Amino acid sequence: MNSKWLRRWVAVGMTAMLAGPLILPAQTMAQAEEPPGPSANVSVYATGLNNPRGLKFGPDGALYVAEGGQGGNESTEGQCEQVVPPVGPYTGSATGARIAKIDASGTVTTVVDNLPSSQTSADLGSLVSGVGDVAFIGDTLYAVLAGAGCSHGVADVPNALIRANADGTWETVADLGAFLAANPVEHPQPGDFEPEGTWYSLLAVDGDLYALEPNHGELDKITPAGEVSRVIDISASQGHAVPTAMVLGPDGYFYVGTLSTFPVQTGAASIYRIDSDGDISVYATGLTAVVGLAFDANGQLYALETSAAPTTGGAPIVPGSGRIVRVLRSGQLQEVATGLMLPTAMTYGPDGMLYVSNCGYGCPAGAGEIVRVAIPQMAGAAAGDVAFEVVGQGSDQSPQAGVQYGFASTLGAAGDAMAFSGDTHDASTAQFTFYVEAQTTQTIENGDLRIINRTGTVTTYYDPSGGDFADPDSFRDGTPVLAGTMHQQVIQDTVSGTFLATGVETITSATPFTMTASAMATPVGAAAPVTATAPLTATESVTATGSATTTAPAMMTAPSPMAGGGWIQLAQTGDRFSITLYGRGDPESFVFAGSGVALGGGAR
């Protein structure tokens, strides 16, 4: 990157149209240095773009990119409400932006041209916005405009959801600026207020469009007929969090990342989880200036941070410090790529790589690019290692006495910390099932506690057809790959009905098996590490390659967070498994649809 424009840009400011307005001290110019450059897994896919923003792969396999464009010089002062200084007043053009299409060779062509583009005041660096993001419903391309509207210097075109036609023309579907004016949020930020919004992310879900606006802080639903309704006013519960990035999770929830305000404070950004009814919860914290989110094919979440380094000398961000992190369910963040220059958006490609809009703001004309990021292996994992977590709903059904059974639905590389989430999975997604037959050999009463000693057998089955919890035998229709004897001690709280069981399984037989790549999934995060010791090959027996320890949930004193409740964790040394169970109900006849397991198997 050219250090001359970089120093100039750092001296004048950051895109305060998304967060708090800033003017940097003049001495900041002398402090800017040439950034170190991207990590080795980052390669350039396409160049010659102007302020690239949201991007999606289309049904034809090509990559479609929203471009902010080159701004404009037309002013609407005196005609309508303006954005307050120093961000405004804006100037704009009705024809400065476009939607680009990039083929597999990286060749860029124009899909829709002559779309509105605008820029902040010169005091803030004339930072450009235009088309915010794109999305497809079937073969029809939609886009959300971020740089239009009278308050952006574009008098005749509103900030809107638009539909692209096959001949390269476009039409307005819904005037989003008008919707904002008619439906104000609960907690707008007066010193950072964009009357018509700066729409950032767009998703197509079940035939409708969902648009995210960071300045007001809201998620809205738009039908193809142009009907607009609010899903959630994020500002009402989260304040001025500046929600920018949005992706639909494999669980059907919206995952929304926040930019937070400037100057960037490391660790100040979050990821929210929002359902279709607008219920919101915090999914992850400790991130920094999030502008992109993406799930891979296995359900692993990644976040794009536009500036991850601590700021100094009053600078709002640190150019060249953009990065991608893997967001584990434990809340742990693992670096995937570093050294990105002012990135603005990210998507997951059909080739298993991440695609990033790089140099998406504050760069010279034509300096925008799309970079492709190879996803590195999970930290701590060895090639061929596998581990799996059973995630599901616990049940206190009572099958025949002494039988415990369940399934594993999510596979991943060992080396990650394993979680005991409460997510519900259907047994039809199982990669493995397990079946325990045991009998009680001794019972000791000790006040409110009951100590139960049990012995029995455990069998693990690979590639089952699923499991029906009304039919315990259905958990034994896969290929048996691991068998062992079990010794178990259960401590039951007779008042709360919860129990903790710890035991040891000694493997008596194991059968080799091979897992295909499509059966693999990335690991999930958690509270305790699983450390790989020796990876298995497709010809080795199914013995665990990792060990794990965990602190029991508050199962003995508090109700389970899941109806019924239930976790199981296995750890192995040599030919012996140690087993820890946490549950609610009868420990001698408990159905485990929710549990966590660390095992090994061939994966080639």
Secondary structure, 3 states (H helix, E strand, C coil): CCHHHHHHHHHHCCCCCCCCCCCCCCCHHHHCCCCCCCCCCEEEEEEEECCEEEEEECCCCCEEEEECCCCCCECCECCECCCCCCCCCCEEEEEEEEEEEECCCCCEEEEEEEEEEEECCHHHCCCEECEEEEEEECCEEEEEECCCCHHHCCCCCCCEEEEECCCCCEEEEEEHHHHHHHCCCCCCCHHHCCCCCCCCEEEEECCEEEEEECCCCEEEEECCCCCEEEEEEHHHHHCCCCEEEEEECCCCCEEEEECCCCCCCCCCEEEEEECCCCCEEEEEEEECCEEEEEECCCCCEEEEECCCCCCCCCCCCCCCCEEEEEECCCCCEEEEEEEECCCCEEEECCCCCEEEEECCCCCCCCCEEEEEECCCCCCCCCCCCCEEEECCCCECCCCCCCEEEEEECEEECCCCEECCCCCCCCHHHCCEEEEEEEEEEEEEEECCEEEEEEEEEEEEEECCCCCECCEHHHHHCCEEEEEEEEEEEEEEECCCCEEEEEEEEEEEEECCCEECHHHCCCCCCCCEEEEECCCCCCCCCCCCCEEECCCCCCCCCCCCCCCCCCEEEEEEECCEEEEEEEEECCCCCCECCCEEECCCCEEC
